[in-house]
Amino acid sequence: MLERRNYWQRIQRKRMSRRSLLRASSRAGVGAAGLALVGCGDDDDDGQQAVADVQQQQQQQAAQPQAMQQQQQQAAMQQQAQQADQQAAQTDQQEMSQQEQAEQVQQQAAVSASALTRGGTLRFSTPAATHDYFDPHRGVFGPTQFWMGLYMNYLIRWRNKEKGIMESDIASLPEIPDDTTYIFSIDQGARFWDRYPTEGGRLVTAEDIRANAQRQIDSVDADGIEDTSFLTASKYQQTDTVEVVDDTTIKFTTAEADSTYLGVHLSPFSWITSPEAINEFGNRWRDEQTNIELSSGTGAYIPLDYDPDLGINLDVNPNYWKMGSDGSPLPYLDRVEFTNLLDATAVDAAYRGNGIDIGGFPLSSLQVEGILDDFPEHNSFDVPFGFTIQIRYNFNPDWPGEDGLGNPWADRRLAYAFHVATDRYLLIDAVYLGSAKISAIAQAPWFNQAWTVPPDELATWPGYRPNRDEDIQMANELMDAAGVDRDSRTFYWITPDVWEQTYPGITETVRSMYQQALGVTLAMDIQPYTVILQRLLEGTHPGQTPAWTNPPQDLDPTGEWNITHVAGGSSNFSQYNYPPAEEMIKGMRSELDVDKRKETASELLRIFLGVHPDHGVEGMTGQPSVMNAISPQVEWPYVHNSEDVYQFAHSSHRYDDTWLDTTHPDFPA
């Protein structure tokens, strides 16, 4: 069985010189505004590997001058970083054990000796009904974003978000001549699918990029009416100007230095579609949610069909312009299939029966251990599960409440009481069978060691303390202080239907947890995420029991806090409005010193979770977290993936160079 070291274990052993990379990036011309992207903690061997990967890509693409030209900036930056910090790199290398070095050599030798084969179908399971929009600028649900990552391209993309390594996609990494200017060069091979409405597969131009950005800046529907379903509109509205310099060059500027701006183009919702599709599909993208024919992109695969009860199928894009390690066009696969499976037992059975090639969520660690007992030659990997379990409140003071008696959560003491009364350790055992850790907030989960609260400290905070008696006493004191009539008032909460379907009985477990701790009556309304999303957009969401939310888009929470915790932010579903915190968040965006941003983030987390001595519970977040799982994945031995697919979220685009050993005896005929 092949075991990979978890990245959060690697990060504890070596701290390269994240600071060194920051300094070198600045010297190499990345510009201070880009530093947030490499401020996530890194290993020096990771940085060296990134350089080697870039150099290898250049060699492979020697026959393609334009592609090589687009990689030169990245290579130059990486080389200068490497040279400028050679001494630090040597020190880090010496810290590596001989065993680690031997493992690297063996892995590299194994890769070089592999007989890469083309063809075959890669098969996943998926909760297919958990879907909102096939619109690349509106689709927010996790499964939808995973599918889109396989068939859409970004302007630039994360190679490895956990290590802070980005790479070119439709465009090269930008030239950043100053702290407010970003110049992107479009890959002259990039082209849209040969499919309606871009029959013939025309080349991507700078004007296409402008149209995509402008759509999100405007955030209106096809009739020109303001549309709140563009959830990252606030990020795009940080743009000051967009200029099409020529057919293959586009320049973005910001009004002031912005530590988050490159993240705008790296995050989900920033996929590039054709202006023809924007004009042709319009409101149909919003209104025909299951119609996957309303897709137009540039990616390695092309979606064929979608049925929420069956799944989704993608076919190879025969005109994809990117090149693989064998010097031929990507992708290597013929097809990708997602089968609708939600129950962990069904996923286990499908994997064992060779009906799917990769077994992941919702498999438990115990199930994967059982599979490996029976199939010891299969590969397994542990990755942090980016979908944070969180509570959700609605602080909207104008909402009359589900019962017309006023919004109960407008009194932060009541919201904080439920937060403190949440038994995180019970839920860790009930949902993930103990294979999870407490998390502070979705944008800074436990595995984000560079930006979150140290776990030992978090375990001393109300709601996270192992001593349940202290939390129950505090929660009831808060209820009394808020003047809650527990005998007459009912509290209404929504539970996502997929949450209950995945973990049958969890709704009643949660109800019992709060009733026993607080002596309150709870009405649980089980609804699909589509209904929940609509109520969030309307500001009428009654509050939500612990359940999943989307993974962080970046390990640096600055960008997301600017849209989730600032009044008027496009993803501020909780109607969070606390001016002292808002001022600090806005200051983080203009602060180019990553260490200073981390200091502010540490203070904000204490405000969000009600333990800051100067703010009390008034600044608490409307989305306190419960936990993040340690998620296992198991694969049949004929599956060959890049290390970069084993990340906490938003890495499905890294399956573009996955290949299957079709000669392997276990490969399905």
N, C-alpha and C positions, 0 to 999 in steps of 0.2 A: 504494500500500500504506500503510495506516495503522499507524504505529508508536507505541507508548506507552512513555514513559520508565519504566524499572523503578524500583520504589519504593526499592530500596536505593541507586540513584543519586541520587534526590531527597533522600534522608536525609543524604547526604554534603554537599549544598550548603547546606542550611538546618537549624538545630537549634532551631527555635522554642522554642522557648521551651516545650519540654516542661516545664521547671521553672516557667515562667509559668503554664502550664495546670494544673500541680499546685497551685500557690498559689491560683489562681482557683477551682479545683474545691473546695478546702477552704473558701474564703470563701463559695462558693455553696451550701454545705451538703451536698456529696457525702460529706464525712466522711473522716477519715484512712484508715479501713479500705478505702476504695475507690480509693486512690491508685495501687495496683499496676496498675490497668487503664489508666492513662494514662501509665505510666512506661516507654513503649516507644520513645520517640523520635518526633517528629512535626514536620510542617511547618505554619507558620502559615496558609498558604493552604488546607491541608487542614482546619484548624480552622474557618476562615471558611466554607469550603464546607459543612462539617457544620452550621453555624448556618443557612446559607441553605437547606440541604435540609430541616432541621426546620421552618423558617418556611414553606417551600413546602408541606410536608405538612400543616401546620395550615390553610393557605388552602384546600387541596384538600378537606379534611375539615370545612369550616365547617358543612356541613349535618348533621354528626354530632357533637353536643355531647359525648358521652361520649368519643369518640376524641380530640377536641380537648383535653378535660380531661386525658387521659392523656399527651398530648404536652407539656403546659404545663410540667411539671417539667423536662423535658429542655431545652426552649427557654430556660427561665429560667436554668438552670445555664450553658448555652452563652452566653447573652447577658451574664450577669455575668462570665463568663470573658473574653469579648471586650472588655467595657468596662473591666474591671480591668487588662487588659494591652494597651490600645489603642496605647500608645506602642511596645511591643515588636512588636506586629503591624505597625505602620507601618514600623518599621525593617526587618522581614523582607520586607515588600512591596517596599521600595525596593531590596532586594538582588536581586529577581527581574529578569532581563533583559527588555528590551522584547519580545524574541522569545517568551519564556515567557508574558508577559502577552497577547500577540497570539494565541498558541496557545489560551489559556484562553478568550478572547473568541470565537474561531472555533468551539471545541468547544461552548460554550454556545449559540451561534447555531445550530449544526448540530442540536443536540438540540431546541431550541425550534421549528425549522422542520420537523422530522421529522413525516411523516404517519403517526402510529401506527395500526397495523392489528391487529385481533384474529384469532385462529384459527391453524391450522397445527400441525404436530407438530415438536418439537425432537428431533433424533436424535443420540445419542452412541454411542461404542463403550465397552465395559467388559469387564474380566475377570470375567465373571458367576459363574464357579465359585469365585472367591475370596470366600467368604461364610461367615459363622458363624451369627448369630442375627438374626431379625427382631424380637426383643425390644429395645425402645428403650433399655433399661437394661443390656443385656448385649452388644449388637452392637459388636464392636471392630474388625473388618476394615475397611480403608480404603474399598473399593467399597461395602460395606454402609452405612457412615456417609454416603457421598456420596448414595446413593439416599434414605436416610432424611431427609437435609437438605431434600430436595424435598417430602416429604410429611408431615413432622412439624414441630411448633413447639416452641421453648424458652419458658421463663418470660420471660427477656429474652435478647437475642442480640447478637452482634457485628455491627455494620454494616461495620466494617473493622478487623480484628484488628491488621493491620500498623500502623495509625495510632492504635490505642487508642481507637476510637470504638465505643461500644455504643448500642443503641437498644431500644425497647420491642418486645415480641413478644406473648405472651399477656397479659402484665402490663406496666404502665408501669415505667420505671426507678424504683428504690425510693426511698422517703423514708428517710434515715439520720439519725435524731435524735441518735445517739451512736455510738461506735465499736463497739458490740456489737449494734445493733438494725437490722433491715432490714424495712421495711414495703412490701409490694407490693399494688397495686390491680389487680384483674383487669379486662381489657377486657370490658365488658358485651356486646360483639358476638361475642366468641370462642365458638365452638361446635364440638362434635365432629361427625364425619361422620355423615351419614344412612345408616348402614350398621351391620350387626350388629357389636357388641352395643349400639350407641347409635342404634337406629332412631329417626328423627325429628330427629336432629341437635341434641341438647339443649345448653344453654349450659354453659360451663365455670364451675365454682365454686371458691372458695377451698378447700373440702374436697377437691376433686380434686387440687389442688396438694399439699395435705398428704399425701394417700395416695401420690402419686408419690415425695415426699421420704422418707416413712416406709419405703417399700419398700426404698430404697437404704440407709437408716440401719440397718434390720434385717438386710439382706443374707442372707435365708433363702429357701429354695425354697417351693413351695406346701405342702409337708409340714412346714414349720417347721424344716427341717434347714439348718445353715449352708451357704452357697453361695458359693464363692470366685470364681464367674464374674461377680459384680458388681464390676468392676474399679475403680470410683471410690467404693466404699463408704467408704473412709477419709476422703474429702473430705466426704461427707455427714455422717459421724459427728463432724465438727467442729461440727455444730449442737448447741446446748444445749437450746433449746425451739422448738417450732412451735405457734403459736396461730392458730386460725381466728377472726378478729375478727368477721367477718360474712360473708355470701355472697360478697362480692367483695373482701375484704381479708384478707391473711394476713401474719403477723409471725414472722420467724425471729430468733433471738438466738444469739449465741456466748458462751461462758463468759468469753472475754477478747478483746481487740482482735485481729483476724485479717486480715492483709494479703491473704489469698487467697480470702476467703469469697465475694465476688461471682463469682469465677471458677468456683465450684461450679455455679452456675446458668447459666453461659455455655458450658460445655464439652459435647462429645459425651457421651452417656449421660444427659443431663439433659432429653431430650425428654419431652413430656407426653403420656401415654396415659390412657385412661379407667379408673377403678376397676373398671368392669364387665369390661374386658379382663383386668385383673390377676386378677380372681376367676375369669373364665371360662376363660382360656387357661392360666394357671398354669404347670405344668411342660411343657406342650405347646410353649411358646415355646423351651424348651431342647431338647426331644426331637424336635420336628418342624421341623428347621432350614430346610427348603425350602418350608414352607407359608406363603406370603405372605398367605393369607387371615386369618392370625392377626395382624392389624394393626388398630389403632384409634388414631386421632389427630385432628388439627384442621387439617392442612396444606392448602396450595393445590392439591395433587394427591392422588389416591387410588390406591394400588397395585392393579393388576388381576391380574397373573399373573407368575410367575417360573419360569424353567427354566434351570438352570446351564449347559446347552449352547446355549441360544438367547438368553437375556437377560431383561429385565424391562421391563414396560410400566406407565405411570401415566396415569390419566385426570384431567381437570379436576374439581376440587371445585366444583360449581355453587353451593354455599352458603358459599363462603369469605367471611369478613367484612371483610378488608382492602381498602382502596380504592387504585386506581392513579392515575397522573398525569392520566388523562382523566376522572376523577371517577366512574368505574364500578368495580365490584368486580374485584379481581385473581382469578386470573392472566389474562394475555392469551392464553396458549396453550390449545389444545384437548387436547393430549396430549404426553407425553414418552416416548421409546422408547430403551432401551439395548440394543444388539446385542452379543452375546458375540464379541469380537475381542481376541485377545491378541498375535498376531504383528504387529510394526510394519509389515511389508510388506502385510499384509491391511488394516490401518488406513489406510495410504497409498492403497491401491487403492480402498477404500470411499469415502474422502473424494474422491478424484479423480472417481469415478463418481457423485458426488452421492448416495451411499447414506447418508452421515452429514453433519451440518451443521457439526460442530465436530471438528477433528482435534487430539488431544493425546497424552498418554502412551499407548503407548511410542514415539511418533514421535521421531526424532532431529532435531537441528538441521539436519543435512545434508538429511534428507528434507523438512523444512519449507522449506528454501531451494529445493529442487527444485520443490516445489509452487508456490512464489511466482514462480519463473522462468516457469512455465507459466500461472499465474493471478495476474498482478501486481496485479489489483484486489482481491484477497482481503485480509482483515485478519489481522495476526499479532501475537502478544504473547509476551513472555518472562516467565515467573514462576519463582520458586525452587520446586523440587520438595521439598515438605515431608517426604516419606517418606525418612528418613535411612537410608543404608546403614550398618549397624553389625555388630559382632561381638557374640556373646552367650555369657556364661559362666554356670555354675551353681555358686555357692559353698557350696551346702548340705553341711555337714560330715557329715551322717548318711546321705547317699546313697552307696551302695557303688561307684558307677561302673558303666559299661556292661559292664566285664569282671569286676566283683566285686573288683577290686584296690584299691578306694577311689577317692574322687572326686579326680581329678588336679588339678582347678582349685582345690582347697582351699589349695594352695600358690600364693600370689599371684605368686611368681617365675615359675612356669610360665605362668600366664595372661598375665603381663606380657611374657614372651618371645614368645608368639604375637601379642600386640598390636604389639610393636615390629617383628616380622618381617613384618607386613602391608605389602605394597607398594601404598600408596594411589594412587600415580601410575599404576602399571600398571592398576589396577582402574578408575580414571577413564577411561583410554583404552579399555580392553576393554569397559566397560559403556556409557559415555555418549559415547564417541568424543571425549573431551577436554572435553566441555561440562559440567563439574562442578568443584566446589572442595572441598578437604579441610574436614572439620567435626570439632569437638571431641567433642560429645556430642549425642544426639538432642534433648534439651530446650534446647540452646543451639547451633544449627547456624550455619554461616558467615554466613547472611544476617541473623541476629539481632544486628546490630552493637552494639546497646545492651547486650547481656548476655553476649556470647561473648568468646573470646580473639581479639585482633587477629591476622589471618591471617599477617602477617610473623613474629609471635612463635610462633604455633602451628607454623610450618614449621621452627622450631629445636628442637622437642620430639621425643623418641624416637618412632619410628613415623610421624612426619610429615616427617622430614627428607628433602630431595631426594637427599642423599648416602646411597645404599643401603648402602655398605660399613660405615659407622658403625653402622647399625641391625642389620645381620646379625651383626657382631661382638658387640654388646651382647646380642642375643637369645641367642646361643650361650653366652655367659658366664652368663646367667641360667639356661639349661637345665642347665649343668654345676653351678651352685650349688645347684640344686634336686635334684641327684642322679638325673636321669632316665636310665634305661637305654634308650637309643634303639634298640638292636638287638632288644629283646624286647617293648617295650610298643607297643600300637596306640592311637591317639587317635581317638575316635569323635565325629563331628560330624554334625549334621543340616543338610540343605540344603532350603529350601522348593521344592516342585515347580514353583510358578509362576515362581520365580526362574530355574530351569533352562530352563523352557519359553520364557520371554521372551528369555533370552540363552543359546541352546544352546551347550554346551561350557564355560560359566562354572565349573561344578563342578570339571572337570578343570584348568582354569586355576588355580583356588584351590589344589587339591591340589598341583599342581606348584610353585606359589609357595612353599608351606610346606615341601615336601619338599626343594627346592633350598636354602632358607634355613636349615633346621634339621636336615635329615637324619632326619626322622621318618616313620613310617608312619601314614597317615590312612585311616580307613574312613568314607566319606561315605554317609549314609543319606538318600535323597531322599524327603520326606514332604510331604503337604498341610499347610497352615497349621492346619487343625482338629486334626490329631494333635499338631503342635508346641504349640498352645495348651494342649491337655490335659496334655501333659508339663510345661509351664511351671507349670500350676496344681498339679500333683502334686508338683513339686519333683524330678522325675527327668529333666529336660532335660539331655542330654549336652554341650551347647554347640552353637553355630550358626556356620556359615561366614558371611562378610559377606553380608548380605541386608537387605531393607527392614524397617523398623519404622514404627509410626504417627507422624504428624507431632506436633509440640508443640501442646498445647491452648491455650497462651498464650505470648506472648513472654517474659513473666516466668516463669522456671522454678521459682519458689518452691513453687507448688502441686503441680506434678508431682514434684519431688524429695521432697516430704513423703509421697508414696505409692509412689515407686519406689526411694528410697534411705534409708528409715527402716525399721528392723526391724518386721515385722508389717504394713507398708504393703500395701494391697490390690493394688498392681501391682508389688510388689517380687519380680519373677520370678527375679532372680539370687540371692535370699537374701543380699543385701548387708547387712552388719552391721559397721559401723565406728563405734564410739561417738563419737570426736571429730568426725567429719563429721555424724553424726546430731544432735549437740548444736547444731552450727552451722545445720543445716537447720531444726530446730525454732525456733531463734532468729530465722531469717528470717521465719517465719510471723507471729510476734508483733511484728516490726519494721515500723513504719509509714513510716519514712523510706526512700524508694525508693533513694536514693543509697547509704545504708548497706547495703541488701540487695545492691546491685550489688557493693560491695566484698567482701562475704562470698561472693557467687557467684564472683567472680574467684579467691578463695582456694580455694573448693571445686573448681573446675575443675582447678586444679593438683594437688589431692589425688586427684581422680578419675583423672587421667591420669599419676599417678606421678612428677610433677616437683616436688612441694612438698618443700623441703629438710628439713622437720621430720617428714615422714610416710613418705617413700619409697614403695615399691610396696604397702604394706599397705592403703592406703586406696583402691586403684584400683577403678574402677567395674566392674561386671559387664557393661557394655554400651558399650565404647568405640566411637566412630563412625569411619567411613571417609570419607564424602563425602555431599554433596547435589548433585543435578543442577541445571542451569539448563534448565528445561523449556519447550519452545516450544509454542504453541497457535496454530492457524490456523482461520479461520472463513469461511464463505461470506458475501458482502457483504449478504445479506438478514437476517443475525442481528444483533439489537440488544441488547447487554448493558450492565448497569451496570458501571462501573469496579470495583465492589466484588467482582465474581466472580473477578477476577484476583489471587487471593491464594494463599498457599502451602498452605492446607488449610482444611477445615471452612467453606467459603463457599457450598456448594450452595444453602443457603436463600436466597441473594441472587439466584437465578434466578427468584424469584417475580414479578419485574416485567420479565423478558425478553420481547421480542416479535419477531415475524418479519414482515418486509415481504412480505406475500403478493402484492403487485403487482409485485415485482421480477422482471425477465425470467429470472433464474436460479432463482427459487423453483420447486421441483419441483411439477409439476402433480398 
